[in-house]
């Protein structure tokens, strides 16, 4: 598929249809906290809700959805201003996002779900759990923002700024290359959907709604750390999953949070900031271990020189 050269709603709709055709899930639109929100659902069993990161959309979870739907009812959404969740009434801030998650669970879950948040979605999930932890069966934070100040490595920050300033196929791929240890291997894993995902990501980055949402949500929700005393109030079982080579959120931030709050930490080798896309089986193993054995503390098999 040829890469899009400008934001085109018709092209975006077709790309989205191709993603939906890849999984046995259905999509609907619901109004949550003033945001017309795209919700994709499938499978049967206890509910699990997946929140993606900044600048992403529901399709980033595609490599793990079929497996999760064998045992769970899976709910994936587009965050406000992302994907197809573009109609927003009111300001986007931390309080709005907590209400948004609360209304999402009211709409989609008939029992406490596992809530999984990735990057910005992790900061949103953690902020929700501070005051609503008893509504959750489990909280899983994947390379989550909010555990410390968002200060990505210059190796990531420079291509990130370049892509935000001028989203082109070249600047997109330079940024994606920093999101993964092996960019080409991730593409092979997604197969025919890789071009679809890349084209849709580029199209969404060019929308004024996505740009406005990032300007609102990152400084208010993603960049600042959640105060430690607030994180201490989370009373849902909580697990951290983190790519060993993350350039956005350093592994040491997850280790500190694990030690400070007693949260088990699963480190995924061969992954940067998106282990579900880069090492899906290792991510699924960690997620299932977290859900089934919430109080176990997995051994972080670090290289010998890292433990010294």
C-alpha positions in Angstrom: 0.0 0.0 0.0 1.3 3.4 -0.9 2.0 5.7 2.1 -0.5 8.5 2.5 0.9 12.0 1.8 -1.9 14.0 3.5 -4.6 13.5 6.0 -7.5 11.9 4.2 -10.5 10.7 6.2 -11.6 8.3 3.5 -8.1 6.7 3.4 -8.1 6.5 7.2 -11.5 4.8 7.3 -10.2 2.1 4.9 -7.0 1.6 6.9 -9.2 1.2 10.0 -11.4 -1.3 8.3 -8.4 -3.4 7.4 -7.2 -3.5 11.0 -10.7 -4.5 12.2 -10.9 -7.3 9.6 -7.8 -8.9 11.1 -9.5 -9.8 14.4 -13.0 -11.2 15.4 -14.0 -7.9 17.2 -16.6 -5.3 16.7 -16.4 -1.6 17.0 -18.9 0.9 18.4 -18.8 4.6 19.4 -19.9 5.7 22.9 -19.9 9.1 24.6 -17.6 9.1 27.7 -16.8 12.3 29.7 -17.7 14.4 26.7 -15.5 12.4 24.3 -17.0 10.4 21.5 -14.9 7.2 22.0 -14.1 4.4 19.7 -14.5 1.0 21.5 -13.4 -2.3 20.0 -14.5 -5.5 21.8 -14.3 -9.2 21.4 -13.9 -12.5 23.2 -15.6 -14.0 26.3 -14.6 -14.3 29.9 -13.4 -11.8 32.6 -12.9 -8.3 31.2 -9.5 -6.9 30.3 -9.3 -3.2 29.2 -6.2 -2.0 27.2 -5.2 1.7 27.0 -2.5 2.6 24.5 0.2 5.2 24.6 0.5 8.8 23.3 0.2 9.1 19.6 -1.0 5.6 19.2 -4.4 3.9 18.6 -6.1 0.6 19.4 -4.4 -1.4 16.6 -1.0 -1.3 18.4 -2.3 -4.3 20.5 -3.1 -6.4 17.5 -0.3 -9.0 18.1 -1.8 -10.0 21.4 -5.5 -9.7 20.9 -6.3 -13.2 19.5 -4.5 -14.8 22.4 -6.2 -12.7 25.1 -9.6 -13.3 23.6 -9.3 -17.0 24.2 -9.7 -16.4 27.9 -11.0 -12.8 28.3 -13.5 -10.4 27.0 -11.1 -7.8 25.6 -11.9 -4.1 25.4 -9.5 -1.8 23.5 -10.2 1.9 22.9 -8.8 4.9 21.2 -7.7 7.5 23.8 -9.3 11.0 23.4 -7.9 12.8 20.4 -6.4 9.5 19.1 -7.6 7.0 16.4 -11.3 7.6 15.8 -12.0 9.3 19.2 -11.8 12.8 17.8 -15.0 14.6 19.0 -14.2 16.2 22.4 -16.3 18.6 24.4 -14.4 20.3 27.1 -10.8 20.3 28.4 -8.6 17.3 28.5 -6.9 17.0 31.9 -6.2 14.4 34.6 -9.7 14.8 36.2 -11.4 14.4 32.8 -9.4 11.2 32.0 -10.3 9.7 35.4 -14.0 10.3 34.6 -13.4 9.0 31.1 -12.0 5.7 32.4 -14.8 5.4 35.0 -17.5 5.8 32.4 -15.7 3.4 30.1 -15.8 0.7 32.8 -19.5 1.5 33.5 -20.2 1.1 29.8 -18.2 -2.1 29.0 -17.5 -4.1 32.2 -20.0 -6.0 34.3 -17.3 -7.1 36.8 -14.0 -5.6 37.9 -11.6 -5.7 34.9 -7.9 -6.0 34.5 -6.8 -2.5 33.4 -3.7 -2.4 31.3 -2.1 0.9 30.5 0.8 1.5 28.2 3.0 4.7 28.3 0.4 7.6 28.5 -2.3 5.0 28.9 -0.3 3.8 31.9 -0.3 7.2 33.5 -4.0 7.5 33.0 -4.7 4.0 34.4 -2.5 4.7 37.5 -4.2 8.0 38.1 -7.6 6.2 37.9 -6.5 3.5 40.3 -5.4 6.1 42.9 -9.1 6.8 43.6 -10.9 3.9 42.0 -8.6 0.9 42.8 -11.5 -1.2 44.2 -13.2 -1.1 40.8 -10.2 -3.1 39.4 -9.3 -6.8 39.5 -5.7 -5.9 38.6 -3.7 -2.9 37.4 -0.9 -3.6 34.9 1.4 -0.7 33.9 3.4 -1.3 30.8 6.4 1.1 30.3 4.1 3.6 32.0 4.5 7.3 32.2 3.8 8.9 35.5 6.3 7.0 37.6 8.9 9.8 37.1 9.3 12.9 35.1 9.0 12.2 31.3 12.6 12.8 30.2 13.2 10.5 27.2 16.7 9.7 26.0 18.0 12.2 23.4 18.1 9.2 21.0 14.3 9.1 21.3 13.5 12.8 22.0 15.1 14.2 18.8 13.2 12.0 16.3 10.1 12.4 18.4 10.2 16.2 18.1 11.0 16.0 14.4 8.0 13.8 13.8 5.7 16.0 15.8 6.9 19.1 14.0 6.6 17.5 10.5 5.0 14.1 10.3 6.3 12.5 7.1 7.0 8.8 6.2 10.7 9.4 6.8 10.3 11.1 10.2 7.7 8.5 11.2 10.1 5.6 10.5 13.0 7.3 12.2 10.8 7.6 15.3 9.5 4.0 15.1 13.1 2.8 14.8 13.7 4.2 18.3 10.6 2.5 19.6 11.9 -1.0 18.9 15.1 -2.9 19.3 14.6 -4.4 15.8 12.3 -2.3 13.6 12.3 -4.8 10.7 11.5 -7.8 12.9 8.5 -6.0 14.3 7.3 -5.3 10.8 7.7 -9.0 9.9 5.6 -9.9 13.0 2.7 -7.7 11.9 2.9 -9.0 8.3 0.5 -7.4 5.9 -0.8 -5.1 8.6 2.5 -3.3 9.1 2.0 -0.8 6.2 -1.6 -0.3 7.4 -0.5 0.5 10.9 2.3 2.8 9.8 0.0 4.6 7.3 -2.7 5.0 9.9 -0.2 6.3 12.5 1.0 8.9 10.0 -2.5 10.0 9.1 -3.6 10.4 12.7 -0.4 12.4 13.5 -1.5 14.9 10.9 -5.0 15.5 12.4 -5.5 18.7 14.4 -7.4 16.7 17.0 -4.4 14.4 17.7 -2.0 17.3 17.9 -4.3 19.2 20.3 -4.8 16.1 22.5 -1.1 15.6 22.8 -0.6 19.3 23.7 -3.2 18.9 26.4 -2.6 15.5 27.8 1.2 15.2 27.8 2.0 18.3 30.0 -1.0 17.6 32.3 -1.0 13.8 32.6 2.0 12.2 30.9 5.0 14.4 31.7 4.7 15.1 35.5 5.1 12.2 38.0 2.2 11.1 40.0 3.0 12.0 43.7 4.4 9.0 45.6 1.8 9.4 48.4 -1.0 9.1 45.7 0.6 5.9 44.2 0.7 4.5 47.8 -3.1 4.8 47.8 -3.6 2.3 45.0 -5.3 -0.7 46.6 -5.7 -2.8 43.5 -3.1 -5.6 42.8 -0.5 -3.8 40.6 2.1 -5.2 38.3 4.8 -3.5 36.2 5.9 -4.8 32.7 8.8 -3.0 31.1 11.0 -3.4 28.1 14.6 -3.7 29.1 15.9 -1.2 26.5 13.1 1.5 26.7 14.3 4.9 25.6 11.2 6.8 26.8 10.9 5.5 30.3 14.2 4.1 31.7 14.0 0.7 33.3 15.4 2.2 36.5 12.2 4.2 37.0 10.2 1.0 37.0 12.7 -0.7 39.3 12.4 2.2 41.8 8.6 2.1 41.6 8.7 -1.7 42.2 10.9 -1.4 45.2 9.0 1.6 46.7 5.5 0.3 46.3 6.1 -3.5 46.4 4.8 -4.0 42.8 6.1 -7.1 40.9 8.2 -6.1 37.9 8.5 -8.2 34.7 11.3 -7.1 32.5 11.0 -8.1 28.8 14.3 -8.7 27.0 14.6 -7.7 23.4 12.1 -4.8 23.8 12.1 -1.1 24.1 8.9 0.8 25.0 6.3 -1.5 23.4 6.8 -5.1 24.4 3.3 -6.2 23.3 4.3 -5.3 19.7 7.9 -6.4 19.9 7.9 -9.5 22.1 4.2 -10.5 22.2 4.7 -14.0 23.7 6.9 -12.7 26.5 4.4 -9.9 27.1 1.5 -12.4 27.3 3.5 -14.7 29.6 4.2 -11.7 31.9 0.6 -10.5 31.8 -0.9 -13.9 32.5 1.6 -14.5 35.3 0.6 -11.1 36.8 -3.1 -11.9 36.6 -2.9 -15.5 37.9 -0.2 -14.9 40.6 -0.6 -11.2 41.6 1.7 -11.4 44.6 4.6 -13.2 43.1 7.8 -11.2 42.6 9.4 -12.4 39.4 13.2 -12.6 39.2 14.7 -10.0 36.9 17.2 -12.0 34.9 19.6 -9.1 34.3 23.0 -9.7 32.7 25.7 -10.3 35.3 27.4 -6.9 34.8 24.1 -5.1 35.3 23.6 -6.8 38.7 27.0 -5.9 40.0 
